[in-house]
Amino acid sequence: MPKYVIEREIAGVGGTSADDLQAVSQKSCSVIRELGPDIEWVESYVTGDKIYCIYNAPSEDLIREHARRGGFPADRIAEVKSVISPATAESA
């Protein structure tokens, strides 16, 4: 299944309380349950003014539907073509 990186621009999100982040996470999970097993939220990274999310989904359209139903921005969506790490340097 394709993997996507979603960039969500949210001013000041880095200062969001743990309780508020939990509430947003619960909303996201609720929408994912509604959409069915074809979409999976892997993890997200919160920075000062953005959240970068990693999702597995069959299409960008399903990612956008998740954002619409959840009330989340999805400013940029990019399909991951390859994953590299320090271990890649060691590959033969």
C-alpha positions as CSV (number, residue, x, y, z in Angstrom):
1,M,0.0,0.0,0.0
2,P,1.3,3.5,-0.8
3,K,2.8,5.6,2.0
4,Y,2.2,9.3,2.2
5,V,3.6,12.3,4.0
6,I,1.0,15.0,4.8
7,E,2.0,18.5,5.8
8,R,-0.5,20.3,7.9
9,E,0.0,24.0,8.5
10,I,-1.4,25.0,11.9
11,A,0.0,28.3,13.4
12,G,1.4,27.7,16.9
13,V,0.7,24.0,16.9
14,G,4.0,23.3,18.7
15,G,2.6,24.9,21.8
16,T,-0.5,22.7,21.9
17,S,-1.2,21.0,25.2
18,A,-0.9,17.3,25.6
19,D,-4.7,17.2,26.3
20,D,-5.5,19.0,23.1
21,L,-3.1,16.8,21.1
22,Q,-4.9,13.7,22.6
23,A,-8.3,15.1,21.6
24,V,-7.1,15.7,18.0
25,S,-5.6,12.2,17.9
26,Q,-8.8,10.7,19.1
27,K,-10.8,12.6,16.4
28,S,-8.3,11.3,13.8
29,C,-8.7,7.7,15.0
30,S,-12.5,8.0,15.0
31,V,-12.5,9.2,11.4
32,I,-10.1,6.3,10.4
33,R,-12.5,3.8,12.0
34,E,-15.4,5.3,9.9
35,L,-13.3,5.1,6.7
36,G,-12.4,1.5,7.2
37,P,-9.2,-0.6,7.1
38,D,-7.8,0.9,3.9
39,I,-6.2,3.9,5.7
40,E,-3.7,3.7,8.5
41,W,-2.1,6.6,10.5
42,V,1.5,5.6,11.3
43,E,2.8,8.6,13.2
44,S,3.0,12.3,13.2
45,Y,5.7,14.9,14.0
46,V,4.7,18.2,15.6
47,T,6.9,21.2,14.9
48,G,6.4,24.9,15.6
49,D,3.7,25.7,13.0
50,K,3.2,22.3,11.2
51,I,2.4,18.7,11.7
52,Y,3.9,16.1,9.4
53,C,1.9,12.9,9.3
54,I,2.8,9.5,7.9
55,Y,-0.2,7.5,6.5
56,N,-0.6,4.3,4.5
57,A,-3.6,4.6,2.1
58,P,-4.5,3.4,-1.3
59,S,-4.9,6.9,-2.7
60,E,-4.4,10.6,-2.0
61,D,-8.2,11.0,-2.3
62,L,-8.7,8.9,0.9
63,I,-6.2,11.0,2.8
64,R,-8.1,14.2,1.7
65,E,-11.4,12.6,2.8
66,H,-9.9,11.9,6.2
67,A,-8.8,15.5,6.5
68,R,-12.2,16.8,5.4
69,R,-14.1,14.7,7.8
70,G,-11.8,15.4,10.7
71,G,-11.6,19.1,10.0
72,F,-7.8,18.9,9.6
73,P,-5.8,20.8,7.0
74,A,-3.9,18.7,4.4
75,D,-1.8,21.5,2.8
76,R,0.5,19.1,1.0
77,I,0.4,15.4,0.4
78,A,3.3,13.6,-1.1
79,E,3.6,9.9,-1.9
80,V,6.8,8.3,-0.5
81,K,8.8,6.7,-3.3
82,S,11.6,5.3,-1.2
83,V,12.8,5.2,2.4
84,I,16.5,5.5,3.3
85,S,18.3,5.6,6.5
86,P,21.9,5.2,7.8
87,A,21.5,1.4,7.1
88,T,21.1,2.3,3.4
89,A,24.8,3.3,3.3
90,E,25.8,-0.1,4.4
91,S,23.7,-2.0,1.8
92,A,25.7,-4.1,-0.7
